[in-house]
Amino acid sequence: MVAQTTTGNRFITLTKALRSIGGAVCINAAERLETLSVSTTTFNLHLRQAGLGTSDAALLADALQSLKTDDCTSLNSFSLSYNAGIGDEGASLIANSLPTTLPELGMVGCGLGDASGEALLRWARKAPDLHTMCIEQNRFSDGLRARFNAFGRRRANFLMVV
């Protein structure tokens, strides 16, 4: 195991989850988190094309919950795009764990349907800082797509791609 460098224990739960999931994308993300300076107040977590499935999403959801109580840390951009194995169950777990301070979310091509779409829409309504949400190439019904688009139109300077 790689020793924590300058961040101390700030990301220990998240880095443990990423290392447990494994694969190059997650290991690289864990290593980037471990090298962040103690004074870093925001970070991005992009796990695109990492081969993630539902059980991996569950580990990430638990780790995201640990970040909510850390006032020094702010997740600025979070992407799980192109992980088709996440599906409705995994995406619902993620949606219920996302910090409401998140400005950017990407879940393109993650095998999402209306169940997880509803969870994401509920979260988005509680996320006042959200300005970008890219969730295209999923299996949303036309009705849910229309609701996402209507949500996006109600916010100034908001990018919604569904």
Buried (B, 14 or more C-beta within 10 A) or exposed (E): EEEBEEBEEBBBBBBBBBBEBEBEBBBBBBBBBBEBEEEBEEBEBBBBBBBBBBEBBBBBBBBBBBBBEEEEBBBBBBBBBBBBBBBBBBBBBBBBBBBEBBBBBBBBBBBBBBEBBBBBBEBBEEBEEBBBBBBBBBBBEEEBBEBBEEBBEEBEEBEBBB
